[in-house]
Amino acid sequence: MKVTFIFHSSFAVELEKDILIFDYYGEGNLPCIPGGKRVWFLNSHGHHDHFQRKILNLTDTFPGAQFILSRDIRFRPEERKDWIHSVRAGGEYEFGSLKVRTLRSTDLGVAYVVEAEGKRIYHAGDLNWWHWDGEDKAWNNNMAANYKREVDKLEGQRFDAAFVPLDPRLGDAFYWGMKYFLEQTHAEAVFPMHCWEDYSVCKKVRKLEEMKGLTAPLRDVEYPGQEWNLC
């Protein structure tokens, strides 16, 4: 399994027969995709930094590519194609060789749990513990409860790769969502995302006393195009 960081929250996961491309919206370079691979684009929601309609034109480059899109991404009836699949939060689906489960985001859309070729992959989208200093206490408490409720559905589960937000805009709370995910699951490799190009948070989180004993699965994201070869 090869993982490539494309940009922001977009990663590609290349398996023997399939390549999964999460939250690509046209920014950053797609990795070289060998001929004969089944190409899947999975977009968690319609925010401009997670999806843009122009990526649908990639079927010209990758004939046979399939798009799995959160239900909040709307299409007119005449725009519907048989290679566009709409998913809602709390669903379980099978698309060809893929098994897909969705969680409800704490912002918009879904998070993905994907099983393919014996691998289990988690992509959070914007499912995160969003704690903002400018919000009132009740809002932040509600956010914490909603985040924990969704991640608790993954308690004890194993993932070969997981992509989880580590957003520096949250100040002292930047790592709370990552910490809770690591405490509740067993992930072999965890990739920070949604860092807004401030990759220093990857090293910063390792130094926190609160993260002691949790950081072994973390992979430092440093630049677009970075690759990791995983077992």
TAWOQUI-V692355 format. One record per backbone hydrogen bond with DSSP energy under -0.5 kcal/mol. CO is the residue of the C=O (numbers start at 1). NH is the residue of the N-H. E is the energy in kcal/mol with one decimal. If there is no record, write none. Layout:
co: {CO | CO}
nh: {NH | NH}
e: {E | E}
//
This chain:
co: {1 | 2 | 3 | 4 | 4 | 5 | 7 | 8 | 9 | 10 | 10 | 11 | 12 | 12 | 13 | 13 | 14 | 17 | 18 | 19 | 20 | 20 | 21 | 22 | 32 | 34 | 37 | 38 | 39 | 40 | 40 | 41 | 41 | 42 | 43 | 44 | 47 | 47 | 52 | 53 | 54 | 55 | 56 | 57 | 58 | 58 | 62 | 66 | 67 | 67 | 68 | 69 | 70 | 72 | 76 | 76 | 77 | 81 | 83 | 83 | 85 | 87 | 88 | 91 | 93 | 95 | 98 | 99 | 100 | 101 | 102 | 103 | 109 | 111 | 112 | 113 | 114 | 114 | 115 | 116 | 119 | 120 | 120 | 121 | 122 | 123 | 124 | 126 | 128 | 129 | 130 | 132 | 136 | 137 | 138 | 139 | 140 | 141 | 142 | 143 | 144 | 145 | 146 | 147 | 148 | 150 | 151 | 152 | 154 | 157 | 159 | 161 | 162 | 162 | 163 | 164 | 166 | 167 | 168 | 170 | 171 | 173 | 174 | 175 | 176 | 177 | 178 | 179 | 180 | 181 | 184 | 185 | 186 | 189 | 190 | 190 | 191 | 193 | 195 | 197 | 198 | 199 | 199 | 200 | 200 | 201 | 202 | 203 | 204 | 205 | 208 | 209 | 211 | 211 | 214 | 215 | 217 | 219 | 219 | 220 | 223 | 226 | 228 | 228}
nh: {230 | 14 | 228 | 6 | 12 | 225 | 10 | 194 | 11 | 6 | 7 | 22 | 4 | 14 | 15 | 20 | 2 | 38 | 15 | 40 | 13 | 22 | 42 | 11 | 34 | 37 | 39 | 19 | 66 | 21 | 42 | 43 | 68 | 23 | 70 | 110 | 50 | 51 | 55 | 56 | 57 | 58 | 59 | 60 | 61 | 62 | 65 | 41 | 69 | 85 | 43 | 87 | 73 | 74 | 79 | 80 | 80 | 84 | 67 | 85 | 69 | 71 | 91 | 102 | 100 | 98 | 95 | 115 | 93 | 113 | 90 | 111 | 105 | 103 | 123 | 101 | 116 | 121 | 99 | 119 | 116 | 160 | 161 | 114 | 163 | 112 | 127 | 128 | 130 | 131 | 132 | 135 | 140 | 141 | 142 | 143 | 144 | 145 | 146 | 147 | 148 | 149 | 150 | 151 | 152 | 153 | 154 | 155 | 157 | 186 | 188 | 122 | 164 | 191 | 124 | 193 | 168 | 170 | 171 | 173 | 174 | 176 | 167 | 179 | 180 | 181 | 182 | 183 | 184 | 185 | 156 | 187 | 159 | 162 | 192 | 219 | 164 | 166 | 198 | 199 | 201 | 202 | 203 | 203 | 204 | 205 | 206 | 207 | 207 | 208 | 211 | 212 | 214 | 215 | 217 | 218 | 190 | 192 | 221 | 222 | 226 | 5 | 3 | 230}
e: {-3.5 | -3.3 | -2.3 | -0.6 | -2.5 | -3.6 | -3.1 | -1.1 | -0.5 | -2.6 | -1.3 | -2.9 | -2.5 | -0.5 | -0.6 | -2.7 | -2.2 | -3.0 | -3.4 | -2.6 | -2.9 | -0.6 | -2.8 | -0.8 | -0.6 | -1.4 | -0.5 | -2.8 | -2.4 | -3.0 | -0.5 | -0.5 | -3.4 | -3.0 | -1.6 | -2.3 | -2.5 | -1.9 | -2.1 | -2.0 | -1.5 | -2.1 | -1.2 | -2.1 | -0.6 | -3.0 | -2.2 | -3.0 | -0.6 | -3.4 | -2.3 | -2.4 | -2.1 | -0.9 | -2.1 | -0.7 | -1.0 | -1.5 | -3.1 | -0.5 | -3.2 | -2.5 | -1.1 | -2.3 | -2.7 | -2.7 | -2.2 | -2.7 | -3.2 | -2.6 | -0.8 | -1.7 | -2.0 | -2.0 | -2.6 | -2.9 | -0.5 | -2.7 | -2.1 | -2.4 | -2.1 | -2.3 | -1.4 | -3.0 | -2.3 | -3.1 | -2.5 | -1.0 | -1.5 | -0.9 | -0.6 | -1.5 | -2.1 | -2.6 | -2.3 | -2.2 | -2.2 | -2.1 | -2.4 | -2.6 | -2.4 | -2.2 | -1.7 | -2.5 | -2.4 | -1.2 | -2.1 | -1.4 | -2.6 | -3.0 | -3.0 | -2.2 | -0.5 | -3.2 | -2.3 | -1.6 | -0.6 | -1.6 | -1.5 | -1.8 | -1.9 | -1.3 | -0.5 | -2.9 | -2.2 | -2.1 | -2.4 | -2.0 | -1.7 | -1.5 | -3.5 | -0.5 | -2.3 | -2.0 | -0.6 | -2.4 | -1.8 | -2.6 | -1.7 | -1.0 | -1.4 | -1.5 | -0.5 | -0.7 | -2.3 | -2.3 | -0.5 | -0.8 | -0.9 | -0.9 | -1.3 | -1.5 | -2.4 | -0.7 | -0.5 | -1.5 | -2.6 | -0.8 | -0.6 | -0.5 | -1.7 | -2.6 | -2.8 | -0.6}
//
